[in-house]
Amino acid sequence: MTMPFGGEPLAHPMRLGAASTAELVSLRERFVADPAGTDLSRLRPVIARSWRRSLACNVRLGSDVFTQTVEPHLDDQLLACAEPVLTELERLCMDTQGAVCLTDAQGTLAVFRGDTAAVRQADRAFPIHGGRMSEDLIGTNSDGTALEEGGAVQVWGGEHFAETLQGSCCTSVPIRDPLRRSVRGVLSLMLPESLAREVDPRSILLIVQGAAAEVTRALAARLAAREQALMSAYLQEVRKRGADAVVAMDERTTIASRGALALLGQSDYSVLAAYSREAERLDQTVQRDLTVGPDTVLQLHARPVLLGGESAGGTVLRLRRKEPGKVLSKKAAGPTPRRSPFEGIIGDSLAIRRALEAAATACTRRTPAYVVGEPGTGKRHLAQVMASRLAEHTVTFDWGPGVDRPRGIDEVDAELAAGAAVVLHRVDECGASMRESLTDLLDLLEQPRVVCTLGRLDDELLPLISSLGGVEVQMPPLRMRREDIPALAAHFLSLDDSPATQVSPRLLDVLVAADWPGNVHQLRNVIETASARCRTQELRMDDLAQAHARGLARSKLTRLEEAELYQIREALAEAGGNRLRAAAMLGIGRSTLYRKIDSYTHRGFELELRPYE
């Protein structure tokens, strides 16, 4: 009774001489104690290889190995195609006290269904949602070993490395992308070992292989329909727009017209992919100004591709050069950052050029200014450089969290009287009495050498801003200047003593598409941390710290979730982080808000903006 099975003859472990689970457990314990001196010839080769890998990864034998949980990342297409198959297998499990599982491509449990008692028992033993089944964490198991072997795997009772799984027989088959052939998930059937020993293992394998093949066929059919819809939308846009540059893209395919190929560089497609996903997520047309090259600004229109009235999972993007009168010339925007007085402000997007143009105007006229921007956009640095243009000596007063002591109005007055230029950093966070004192002081001065920074403008700050009478400089958030991310990443990488000289295309795509609530400061932190871990000439996804990788690879949001996340962030910011006030502003209970915050945080989103400065 032989059958192809991951390159191995398929056989019951008892027929290989391992008389019982107890003997397999004893063999494993001897192997852990003496790897070189233990004979594993009684094991199937696929299991022997897995045991050796498990030992090399220092996997523990105890039941506490299931300690790491993460949010699984299964795309909507795979879940939709797998649903009918999962339902059928779940019916089978009801008669066999088993369970059906679906993990993502990293071995994280996303779906766990089956007999009620079996699911309840499994839930007591390990996390059935978000549990990490990768072989390097819990050792030999069918999900993780199937990912390592790249094919179907069965693991019987005592062959498992983790004691928690030794009462089960598990059969896993990878689900592959019909186009790229990469693994998109793993489908598994988990049966009690007592029942599985009475069944021909070939029949169990055939059931799971057939189910996985059905999911792959459904993916292929959906992929064909999506590709046809994408191509049709692309051709329609090309015929309609004539000389405009047109790009159509989804997660796997990019189609570009000749005009687009002439306009765009390789890194520009990563930026387009980020805006494409934004249009798809919002299910509406997205319009942006996109800077390519040193002095070319394009108008970008990205609209989702529809299939049967619903999103087909792709986007058509139209690119057109902006009219010359509407484009900031390179001269108007100031020299490039490395040669300008604004050293350290990296980027050539239209948004950052507008900010630097306003800053240059204030410096030329020697007038006060106020820099508005989210935490981490670099407003403190820009304000300090601007202040250095107003006087040789500059002093920064900071009212943000973590400052050793509050700064009094007498100190500010004394520094201005001594001829210094003063930066009032995070002035929106100082107390009401201090704001009033600053307002009174600025009323007495004509064109004071003052540059303020603030996170947001509100009615309470209007008197102070009116007294300042300065130029407003808007520092854009990183999500509004995604085309600057490749240059920023390269710049931060060049500052570190690291062997890496470039960012891999895959990591660059992830960086450009990320949410970046901490803006440029957060990006720099990610690059510096990864650079310290890198040992090659290319910075890759594997170099990211676990916390950063989780945040960058967060799960997608629906349109409703996107709107809800925005509202919660706005309410928390307006309430100064006070969750009770934020809940009242949103019209929901405090416990409800806490649950929503915990849910989004667990998925890798930051809601309460940290003081990245």
Secondary structure as UniProt FT lines:
FT   STRAND          4..5
FT   TURN            6..7
FT   STRAND          8..9
FT   HELIX           13..16
FT   HELIX           21..33
FT   TURN            35..37
FT   TURN            41..42
FT   HELIX           45..56
FT   TURN            57..58
FT   HELIX           63..65
FT   TURN            66..67
FT   HELIX           76..94
FT   TURN            95..97
FT   STRAND          99..103
FT   TURN            105..106
FT   STRAND          108..114
FT   HELIX           116..125
FT   TURN            128..130
FT   STRAND          131..132
FT   HELIX           135..138
FT   HELIX           142..149
FT   STRAND          153..156
FT   HELIX           157..159
FT   HELIX           163..165
FT   TURN            166..167
FT   STRAND          168..176
FT   TURN            178..180
FT   STRAND          183..192
FT   HELIX           193..196
FT   TURN            197..198
FT   HELIX           201..241
FT   TURN            242..243
FT   STRAND          245..250
FT   STRAND          254..256
FT   HELIX           258..263
FT   HELIX           266..282
FT   STRAND          286..292
FT   TURN            293..295
FT   STRAND          296..307
FT   TURN            308..309
FT   STRAND          310..321
FT   HELIX           324..326
FT   TURN            330..333
FT   TURN            337..339
FT   TURN            343..344
FT   HELIX           350..365
FT   STRAND          369..372
FT   TURN            375..376
FT   HELIX           379..390
FT   STRAND          394..398
FT   TURN            401..402
FT   HELIX           409..417
FT   TURN            418..419
FT   STRAND          421..425
FT   HELIX           427..429
FT   HELIX           432..444
FT   STRAND          450..454
FT   HELIX           459..461
FT   HELIX           462..468
FT   STRAND          471..474
FT   HELIX           478..480
FT   HELIX           482..484
FT   HELIX           485..495
FT   STRAND          502..503
FT   HELIX           505..513
FT   TURN            517..518
FT   HELIX           519..533
FT   STRAND          538..539
FT   HELIX           541..543
FT   HELIX           546..552
FT   HELIX           559..574
FT   TURN            575..577
FT   HELIX           579..586
FT   HELIX           590..602
FT   TURN            603..604
//
